[in-house]
Amino acid sequence: MSQSKEFSSTRIEKLMHRPAVTCHVNDSLANAARLLWEQDCGALPVVDERGRVVAMITDRDICMAAYTQGLPLQSIQVRSAMSHSLYSCRPSDPVVEAEKQMGENQVRRLPVLDEQGQVLGILSLNDLTREAGRSAGGRAQDAGNSLVKTLMEVGSPHHDRGDGKT
């Protein structure tokens, strides 16, 4: 069964979590880890000196930086561990666009940005899942194949994708 038209046409601004907590490119990983813990989230938008989002950093990024650099988190800057690619969406985008971005780029969260690159909120797979369930009246079997496809793409190991992305 396909996803409901109501869900697919829902605008991101309706589902996004706000406000988004951010960290700065020059912050320590200790500060980023503290924010992740306090906010009970797995990723933060990273902002530059002008407050524009330039990257995301995840709890996994922090762990891998600590492991590969062999330094305490207080001694490592966010800029050395953050993602090198930024995938984002706009508040007026339909959910289907966010699903596409998440699936193609294997990301679980997208910062929601205004025209100046300022973060307005975060859209997560959890937000999409909850809304799909609400749209389907709580019936999981009616929540839609599109969301299942997105979850499968995001969760696929890079080496299983077959498209050369790593």
C-alpha positions as CSV (number, residue, x, y, z in Angstrom):
1,M,0.0,0.0,0.0
2,S,1.4,3.4,-0.8
3,Q,1.9,6.3,1.6
4,S,-1.0,8.6,2.0
5,K,-1.1,11.7,-0.1
6,E,-1.7,13.7,3.1
7,F,1.6,12.5,4.6
8,S,3.6,13.0,1.3
9,S,2.4,16.6,0.9
10,T,3.0,17.5,4.5
11,R,5.5,20.4,4.8
12,I,8.6,20.0,6.8
13,E,7.9,23.0,9.0
14,K,5.0,21.0,10.5
15,L,7.2,18.2,11.6
16,M,10.6,19.7,12.4
17,H,11.9,19.9,15.9
18,R,12.6,23.5,17.1
19,P,14.7,25.2,18.2
20,A,17.8,23.4,17.0
21,V,20.7,23.3,19.4
22,T,24.0,24.0,17.6
23,C,27.7,23.9,18.2
24,H,30.4,26.0,16.7
25,V,33.2,24.8,14.4
26,N,35.8,25.9,17.0
27,D,34.1,24.2,19.9
28,S,35.7,21.2,21.5
29,L,34.3,17.8,21.0
30,A,33.8,17.7,24.8
31,N,31.3,20.6,24.4
32,A,29.6,18.9,21.5
33,A,29.3,15.6,23.4
34,R,27.9,17.5,26.4
35,L,25.2,19.1,24.2
36,L,24.3,15.8,22.6
37,W,23.9,14.3,26.1
38,E,21.9,17.2,27.5
39,Q,19.6,17.4,24.5
40,D,19.2,13.6,24.2
41,C,20.0,13.7,20.5
42,G,22.5,12.1,18.1
43,A,23.5,15.0,15.9
44,L,24.1,18.7,16.0
45,P,24.2,21.3,13.2
46,V,27.6,23.0,13.2
47,V,27.7,26.8,12.6
48,D,30.4,29.1,11.5
49,E,31.3,32.6,12.7
50,R,28.2,34.1,10.8
51,G,25.9,31.5,12.4
52,R,25.4,29.7,9.1
53,V,25.2,25.9,9.2
54,V,28.2,24.4,7.5
55,A,28.1,20.8,8.6
56,M,26.6,18.2,11.0
57,I,28.4,16.3,13.8
58,T,27.1,13.1,15.2
59,D,27.9,11.1,18.3
60,R,29.6,8.6,16.0
61,D,31.8,11.3,14.5
62,I,32.9,12.2,18.0
63,C,33.7,8.6,19.0
64,M,35.7,8.0,15.7
65,A,37.7,11.3,16.1
66,A,38.6,10.3,19.7
67,Y,39.7,6.9,18.5
68,T,41.6,8.0,15.4
69,Q,43.2,11.0,16.9
70,G,44.0,9.5,20.3
71,L,43.4,12.7,22.2
72,P,40.9,13.7,24.9
73,L,37.7,15.3,23.6
74,Q,38.6,18.6,25.2
75,S,41.7,18.8,22.9
76,I,39.9,18.2,19.6
77,Q,37.9,20.8,17.7
78,V,34.5,20.1,16.1
79,R,35.9,21.1,12.7
80,S,38.3,18.1,12.7
81,A,35.4,15.6,13.2
82,M,32.4,17.1,11.5
83,S,30.9,15.8,8.3
84,H,32.4,17.1,5.0
85,S,29.0,17.2,3.3
86,L,25.9,19.1,4.3
87,Y,22.5,17.9,3.3
88,S,19.6,20.1,4.3
89,C,16.0,21.1,3.6
90,R,13.8,24.1,3.7
91,P,10.7,24.5,6.0
92,S,8.4,24.7,2.9
93,D,9.7,21.5,1.3
94,P,7.3,18.5,1.3
95,V,8.2,15.4,3.3
96,V,8.8,13.4,0.2
97,E,11.8,15.7,-0.6
98,A,13.3,15.0,2.9
99,E,12.8,11.3,2.5
100,K,14.6,11.4,-0.8
101,Q,17.5,13.4,0.7
102,M,17.8,11.0,3.7
103,G,17.7,7.9,1.6
104,E,20.1,9.0,-1.1
105,N,22.6,10.4,1.3
106,Q,22.1,7.9,4.1
107,V,21.5,10.5,6.8
108,R,19.0,10.2,9.7
109,R,18.6,13.9,10.3
110,L,18.4,17.1,8.2
111,P,18.9,20.6,9.4
112,V,16.1,22.8,8.3
113,L,17.6,26.1,6.9
114,D,16.3,29.4,5.9
115,E,17.4,31.2,2.8
116,Q,20.5,32.6,4.6
117,G,21.6,29.2,5.8
118,Q,20.5,29.8,9.4
119,V,19.1,26.8,11.2
120,L,15.4,26.8,12.0
121,G,15.1,23.3,13.2
122,I,15.9,19.6,12.7
123,L,13.9,17.0,10.8
124,S,14.7,13.4,11.8
125,L,13.6,9.9,10.7
126,N,11.8,9.7,14.0
127,D,9.7,12.8,13.1
128,L,8.8,11.2,9.8
129,T,7.9,7.9,11.4
130,R,5.7,9.5,14.0
131,E,3.9,11.6,11.4
132,A,3.4,8.6,9.0
133,G,1.8,6.7,11.9
134,R,-0.5,9.6,12.8
135,S,-1.5,10.0,9.1
136,A,-2.3,6.2,9.0
137,G,-4.4,6.5,12.1
138,G,-1.8,4.5,14.0
139,R,-2.0,1.5,11.6
140,A,1.6,0.6,10.9
141,Q,0.6,-1.5,7.8
142,D,-0.9,1.7,6.2
143,A,2.0,4.0,7.1
144,G,3.5,3.7,3.6
145,N,6.1,2.0,1.5
146,S,8.0,5.3,0.8
147,L,9.0,5.6,4.5
148,V,10.0,2.0,4.6
149,K,12.1,2.5,1.5
150,T,13.8,5.5,3.1
151,L,14.6,3.5,6.3
152,M,16.0,0.7,4.2
153,E,18.3,3.1,2.3
154,V,19.5,4.9,5.3
155,G,20.2,1.7,7.2
156,S,22.0,-0.1,4.4
157,P,25.7,-0.6,4.8
158,H,27.7,1.5,2.3
159,H,29.3,-1.5,0.8
160,D,25.8,-3.0,0.0
161,R,24.6,0.0,-1.9
162,G,26.3,-0.9,-5.2
163,D,26.4,2.7,-6.3
164,G,30.0,3.4,-5.4
165,K,29.2,5.7,-2.5
166,T,31.2,5.3,0.7
